[in-house]
Amino acid sequence: MYSLAQSVGVKGAAGEPLPSPYKGLQRHEVEFRRGDLSLVAAGPGTGKSLFALNLAMYGNLPCLYWSADSGAATQLSRATAIITGDSVKTIKRKLVDDDFGDYVGALGQRWWVRFNYDARPSPADMERDLAAYHEVFGCYPHLCIADNITNIDGGEVGDAESFTFGLEGMCEYLAEMARETKSHVLALHHVTGEFSDGLKPIPLSGVKGKIGRVPSLILTIHKEVDGMDGAILHVSPVKNREGMVDASGETYSSYDFNKTNMRLTDIDAEF
C-alpha cells in the first residue's frame, strides 16, 4: 500500500502524454498518456491504421506495433511515405525492384520502432515481444499498437455472448499491459454494421461488442470524400476520462488525408 505522498514516487512515467501530430485532438483535451489504454474504432478502410501509423512515426517514439491486419510490404511502404513525404506508389515500385537504398538512412532514424507481422498473435507472443524489446533497448516501448484487437488470439469463441466477453477480457489484458509497462497501448477495433461505411459520426454505442468500460480513451473515425480522390478524416472523442467527451460522436477534429504520402494534416476549422 502507498500513501498519496508515496504514490508520487511510484507512478514512474505513467500519465506522461506522448508527442502527437493531432493538434485538433489536443484542443479537445485528448492525449495519449503512458500507462493508459485507448481504443480507435472505425469501419473497414476508413483510416484507423493510418491514424495509428502517423502517431507511431511522429516524434521517433520507442514503439512496438503488432500489425496483424497488414503485412510488411504495406506497412513499410506507408511508413516510408509518412517519414519522407515521397509518393507511396513510387516507394512500392522501388521496393518491388529492390531499389530501396535511398530510404535506408531515413528508416534507420526510426531504429526503435519495431513491428510484428503475425496474423494472429497470442498474449504469450506479445509478452515475448515486450520482453525482447526490453532486453534490446533497456526500456519498454512508450507506445504499443494492437492492429487490431480482434486479431489477437484470445482462445476459442463459441457465440456472440462469449465474443463480447472475450473482447472485454482482452481490453482488461491490454490495460494491465499498459499499467505494467508504462506504455500507452492503442488498440484498433471495428464498429457495428450500420456505421461500417464510415460516412457518418460514430457514437460510443457504435463500437462493436460494446466494450467501452475499460479503455480510458475511445476515438471513432468517419470520413468525408471530396469527389477528387481525396478524403477528410473526422476523429470523435466518444470517451475521454481526461478531458472533453461527446458520446454521440458529433464533436470531432478533422484531418486531411494525403493519399500520395499517407500523411494526415490538421484542418484548422473547429467543429
N, C-alpha and C positions, 0 to 999 in steps of 0.2 A: 504494500500500500504506500501511496505517496501523498504528502500534503500538497496544497496548492503551490507553496514556495518550492518544494522539491520537484514538482511537475515541470517547472521551468527548465531544470537541468536534464530531465529525461526525455523531453519531447524531441530532441535532435532536430533533424531537418523537416519534420512534419509541419505542414502548414505553409511552407515556403511556396510562393507561386512560381510556376515555370515561365520563362520568356515565351511570349505568344505573339504571332503576327496579326491576331484578330482584335484590332482596336475597337471595333464596334461592339464586340462582346465585352470588352473591358468597360465600355461605357455603361453596359448593362450589369456591371459588377460580377461578371463571370471570370473566374480564374481557375487554372488547372493547378491545384495545390498538391504538393507532395504528401503522401500518406493517405490520399483520398482515392475513391473510385468514381469515375464518371462513365456515362453511357451516351453514345451518339447513335440515334436511330433515324433511319430513312428508308425509303423504298429502293429497290434494286436500280443501280445505275444513276442514282441521284447525286452521288458525290461524297458519301461518308468516308470512303477510303482515301480520297484525295484530301479531304479535310484533315484526316489524321496524319497523312504523309506530309502535308505542308507544315503541320505543327512539329512533326519529328525532325524535319530538315531545317527548321528555323532555330537559330541560336546555337547550333552544334551541341545539342544535348547528349549526355550519355543515355542511350535509348536501346531498348530491346523490343523488336517488332515481330510478333507471331503472325505471319502472313499466310494463313490457311486459305484465304479466299483468292489470292493472286500469286502467280508463280514468279520466279526470279527475273525472267526477261521483262515482264510487265513492271514490276516494282523498280528494277534497275533503270529502265527507260524513263519512267515517270520521275524518279528521284533525281536522275541526272538532268532532266529538263528543268525541274524546280531549282536545282542548285545553280545551273549555268545560264538558264534563260534561253537555251537553244531549243529548236523545234524537236518535239518528241518523235516526229516522223524521221527526221534526219538521224537522230540518235538510234532509233530502232534499225535503220538501214546500216549504220556503221557497226552496230552490234552483230547483225547477221553477217556482215562482210569481214568480221574480225579486225576492224579498223577503229579500235576504241582507245588508242593511245593518247589522243588529245584530251581525254577526260580523266585519265588516271590521277593527275595531280589534284583536280577538284574533288574527286571522290575520296582521295586519301585524306583530305581535311576532315572528313566525317568518319574518322577511324574508329570511334567508339559507338557508332550506330550499327547494330547487328540484327540480322534477320534470321528467322527460322521459317522455312517454306513447307513444313509438313502440312499435309492436307487435313489431318485430324490429330493435333497434339493432345496429349493427356495431361492432367495436372502433374503427373510424375515427370513428363517431358519438360514441362515449364519450370518445375523446381530444379531439374538438372541444368537447364539453360541459365537460370538465375545463379546457381552455384558456380557454373563455369565462368559466367560474366564476372562474378565477384573474385574468382581466382585469378583471372587475367588482369583485371583493372583495379582490384583492390577496393571496389565500391560496388553497390548495386546501381542499376540504371535509375536515372531521375524520372524517366518516362518509360512505361511499358504499354504496348498496344496489342490488344487481342482482336484480330480481324478475321472472323467475327466470333461472337460468343457462342453461337450455335454450332460452330465447327470444333469446339473443344470437346474432346471425348470424355463425357461425364458418366459413361456407362449406358446400359440398355434403358430405353424409354418405351413403355407399353401403350400409353393412352394420353389424351390431352391433359388430364389432371396431373399425371406424373411428369409430363413435359413442362408444365408451369412450375411444378416443384423443383424440377431439375434446373431450370433457368435461375430460379431464385437461389437455390443452393450454390450454383456456380457464381452468382453475384456475391454471395457471402464469402466464398473461397477467394475471389479476386479482391474483395475488400480487405480480407485478412492479409493477402499478399501485399497490398498497398501499405497497410499498417506496419507489417513486419519489416519491409524493405525500405520504407520511407520513400517509395516511388509513387508517382501519380500513375494509376492504372486506368487506361482508357479502353473501354470495350465497345465494339461496334455491334449493332443489332438491327433487326428488321422491324417493320410496322405491320399493323393489321391490314387486311385486304383492301378496305375502302380508301386507304391512304397510299397504296403501293405505287400508284402512278407518280407520286411525288409532286403534284401540281397544286396542292393547297396546303395551308398550315396544318401541322400535325399536333394534336393536343397530347397531353400526358396519357390520356386513355387510349391513344392510338399506338402506343408502344406494345409490340407483340408480347403476349404472355403476362401483361400487367405486372411487370417486375420493377415497379417504381420505389419499393420500400427501401432497398439497401443503398443504391448509389447516392452520393451527396450532390451530384450534378447530373441532370439529364438534358441533353440538347436534341432537338429534332430538326431535320433539314428538309425543306421543299425547294423547288426550283421554278424559275421563270425563264422560258425560252423566248429569245428576242426575234426569231424569224430569220436571222442572219448567221445561223450555225453557231451562235453564242448562247451563253446561259448566265443567269444570276442565281446564286445560291442564297437562300434566306435561312438563317440559323436562329431557332427559338429556344430560349431557356425555359423549359416547362417544369423543371425542378431545380432549385438552387438554394442550398442551405446557407450560403454565404452572401447572398445579395438578391437582386431583383428577380422576380419569377412571375410568369404568366402561364398557368396550366393549360390555357386554351390554345397556345401556340401562335396567337395573333400578334404578339410582340416579338420582333426579330431584328437582327442586324443583317446586312446584305453584303455580298461579295461577288465581284465579277470573276467569272471563271474563264481564263485564257486557255482555250483548247490547244493552242500551239505549244505552250511551255508548262501547262498543268498548274500554273500559279493561281492562287486566289488573292484578290486585291480588294481592300475595303472600299465600299461605296459610302460617301460621306453623308448621304441623306439619312435622316432619322425616320424610323417607322414606329 
